[in-house]
Amino acid sequence: MPHITPIIVRGYHLDVYRHVNNARYLEFIEEARWALFDEVDALSWMERHGVGFVIVHIDIDFNSPARLGDRLEVRTDLSDAITEGARSARMVQSIHCGERKIAEARVVYVCIDLTSERALPFEGELLQTLEGWRQRYASS
C-alpha cells in the first residue's frame, strides 16, 4: 500500500485563477516524502550512517485543478525496484481528490555520502534499508 499524506488546500496555495499553483504541487509531494521519512524514522538512520537523500529529477503531469477547501491525498508509491549497485531509483507520487487524479510525479532520487557529497551505490545496509521501506509502501 502506498504511503498516504492528507493535504487540505488553503488560500495561500491558490494563484490568481483560484486553483492550486503548479509550484505548490511540488511542495505537496515534498511534504509527503517528509511524512514518510518521519514514519520510518529515516532521518535518524541517515544521520547515523552519514547518508543524505537527494531528489535529482521530477517529471510531473497535471491532470485536474485543485481548489480551495479540497481534501487531497498524496500517495507515495515505492513499487519501482531498486537495482543493486545502481546510484539512483524512482518513486511515483500522485495527488488525488477523491477519485479524481490531480497530478502524478515520477521522482528520481539518490543517496549521497554527506562527507564527499557523491552518490552512493545501492548495496549492503543501504540497499536493505531502502528495500524495507519500498516493501512497506509499494502498491503491488
C-alpha positions in Angstrom: 0.0 0.0 0.0 1.4 3.4 -0.8 2.1 5.9 1.9 -0.8 8.4 2.2 -0.4 12.0 3.3 -3.5 14.2 3.6 -3.4 17.9 2.5 -6.1 20.5 2.7 -6.0 23.2 0.1 -5.7 26.6 1.8 -6.0 30.1 0.4 -2.2 30.6 0.2 -1.9 27.6 -2.1 -4.0 29.4 -4.8 -3.0 31.5 -7.7 -4.9 34.3 -9.5 -7.0 31.7 -11.3 -8.2 30.4 -7.9 -6.8 27.0 -8.2 -3.6 25.5 -6.8 -0.5 26.9 -8.4 1.6 24.3 -10.2 4.6 25.0 -8.0 2.6 24.1 -4.9 2.2 20.5 -6.1 6.0 20.2 -5.7 5.6 21.3 -2.1 2.7 18.8 -1.5 4.8 15.9 -2.7 7.8 17.0 -0.7 5.6 17.2 2.4 4.5 13.6 1.7 8.1 12.4 1.4 8.9 14.1 4.8 5.9 12.4 6.3 7.0 9.0 5.0 10.5 9.7 6.4 9.0 10.6 9.8 7.1 7.3 9.8 10.1 5.1 9.2 12.5 7.3 11.2 14.6 7.8 8.1 16.4 10.9 9.2 17.8 9.2 12.3 19.0 6.3 10.2 20.6 8.6 7.6 22.2 10.8 10.2 23.8 7.7 11.9 25.1 6.5 8.6 26.2 9.8 7.1 23.8 9.5 4.3 21.6 12.1 2.6 18.5 11.6 0.4 18.5 13.9 -2.6 16.0 14.4 -5.4 17.7 14.7 -8.8 14.8 14.8 -11.2 11.0 15.3 -11.1 8.6 14.8 -14.0 5.1 15.8 -13.2 1.8 15.6 -15.1 -1.0 17.9 -14.1 -4.4 16.3 -14.8 -7.0 18.4 -13.0 -7.1 21.6 -10.9 -7.3 21.5 -7.1 -9.3 24.3 -5.5 -9.8 26.0 -2.1 -11.0 23.5 0.5 -10.2 20.4 -1.5 -9.1 17.5 0.7 -6.2 16.0 -1.2 -4.4 12.7 -0.7 -0.7 12.4 -1.7 0.1 8.7 -2.4 3.8 7.9 -2.3 4.3 4.6 -4.1 7.7 2.9 -3.8 6.8 0.0 -6.2 9.7 0.5 -8.6 12.5 -2.0 -8.0 15.8 -0.8 -6.6 18.7 -2.2 -8.6 21.6 -3.4 -6.6 24.7 -1.3 -7.4 22.6 1.4 -9.1 23.1 5.0 -7.8 19.5 6.2 -8.4 16.0 4.9 -8.0 12.5 6.1 -8.7 9.2 6.6 -6.8 5.8 7.7 -8.0 3.8 10.3 -6.1 0.2 11.0 -7.1 -2.2 13.6 -5.8 -5.9 12.7 -5.6 -9.1 14.5 -4.6 -11.5 11.6 -4.0 -11.5 9.5 -7.2 -10.1 12.4 -9.3 -6.4 12.3 -10.0 -4.9 15.8 -9.7 -1.3 15.2 -10.6 1.3 12.4 -10.9 5.0 12.8 -10.4 7.9 10.5 -11.2 10.7 11.3 -8.8 14.3 10.1 -9.2 16.4 10.2 -6.1 20.0 9.3 -5.0 21.5 8.8 -1.6 24.7 10.7 -1.1 27.6 10.4 1.3 27.3 13.5 3.4 31.1 14.0 3.6 32.0 13.6 -0.1 28.6 14.6 -1.5 28.8 11.8 -4.0 26.0 9.4 -4.9 26.3 6.1 -3.1 25.7 2.7 -4.8 22.6 0.9 -3.5 24.3 -2.0 -1.8 24.7 -3.6 1.7 22.8 -2.0 4.6 21.7 1.0 2.4 20.0 -1.3 -0.1 18.5 -3.4 2.7 17.1 -0.3 4.4 15.7 1.2 1.2 14.2 -2.2 0.2 12.5 -2.4 3.6 10.9 1.0 3.0 10.0 0.0 -0.5 8.3 -3.2 0.6 6.3 -1.3 3.2 5.0 1.4 0.7 4.6 -0.5 -2.6 1.2 -0.7 -4.2 1.9 -4.1 -5.8 
